[in-house]
Amino acid sequence: MSEGRVIVGLSGGVDSSVAALLLKERGYDVVGVFMKNWEEKDENGVCTATADHDDAMRVADSIGIPCYTINFTQEYMDRVFSYFLDEYRKMRTPNPDILCNTEIKFKAFLEFALGMDADWLATGHYARLDRGGERLRLLRAADAGKDQTYFLAGLKEEQLSRVLFPIGGIDKKEVRRIAAKAGLATAAKKDSTGVCFIGERNFKQFLMGFLPASPGDTVDLTGRVIGRHDGLMYYTIGQRRGLGIGGKDFGTGESWYVVGKDLKGNRLIVQQGEHEELFSTSLTCDSVSFVTKPPRMERFRCTAKFRYRQPDQGVTVTLRDGGCTIDFDEPQRAITKGQWAVLYDGEECIGGGEIDGITPLKPLPEIFNI
């Protein structure tokens, strides 16, 4: 007897391939769907999504399930990429992967799946869902090194109630072993890295293709000019590589780091070494989202991550006017506006929000217009 009809998002990678296989073995009526979110051709005129599409079709054929293609490129452009560019115009550093999950995979794609009379939508995300209590809980994956709850923190219980994460309870090595044993074409395929529409290309060069450059001076904390930058939007707080000032014969000899942006003066502010100017004591989110209901207390303790793969940090959260203030137990390095602060209660991811304000451990000199 079938466990219900499930539409699996087949990306052409090993994780979604094994997710589909496991669901088929568990008795679900499985249908694969390849989502096309980005249209671009390489230097040979070949669509860069073609290889992934072909792999998804080969996997579906091997498993014995139908697989279709759906084009969400317009939705992606309207809901994700336009926002991505707007944030960079504001000199912020957005996280489009989180927005892709909230707006495309678990909104537009979920609506499509339910419209096809599916009972469930499944993906190859490394995360777990606990449906055993009074409310649904979004839990970290069994493989801590692959856990992707950071990117799912903007989702709501209503969305997740119709979602399955078949590989959330197993580690990556086991996923590849299952794929190899089943003879799936993606068993040894390399994991994709970076933002989905950029991939492994040079990020600055990609961004320059959409946003005009406005070069200016790179200066140290005294305002001394030590180099030139290509445009403030191309750099992020804490960045060390690609500053074009390595090998200077002055200073301490330590690496240079971006510590701020003087927007009015179009100056990139750097310092040698990781000192107090690179650290913060708290942040604010103008809007905070919780997977289920917000905590009953306006002020509570939990842990947080401010970037993917960062170890949990102890924090105190104070809710206010739909947003929050997050005070750190220990000063945090390179907190960046536009990124997400994601909150955890033990194994449970309870939500998060986009970072809008930062309290520096040591403010930059008043000669800068921050």
Buried (B, 14 or more C-beta within 10 A) or exposed (E): EEBEBBBBBBBBBBBBBBBBBBBBEEEBBBBBBBBBBBBEEEEEEEBBBEEBBEBBBBBBEBBEBEBBBBEBBEBBBEBBBEBBBEBBEEBBBBBBBBBBBBBBBBBBBBEBBBEBEBBBBBBBBBBBBEEEEEEBBBBBBBBEEBBBBBBBBBBBBEBBEBBBBBBBBBBBEBBBBBBEEBEBBBBEBEEEEEBBBBBEEEBBEBBBEEEEBEEBBBBBBEBEEBBEBBBBBBBBBBBEEBBEBEEEEEEEEEBBBBBBBBEEBBBBBBBBEBBEBBBBBBBBBBEBBBBBEBBEEEEBEBBBBBBBEEEBBEBBBBBEEEBBBBBBEEBBBBBBBBBBBBBBBEBBBBBBBBBBBBBBBBEBEEEBEE
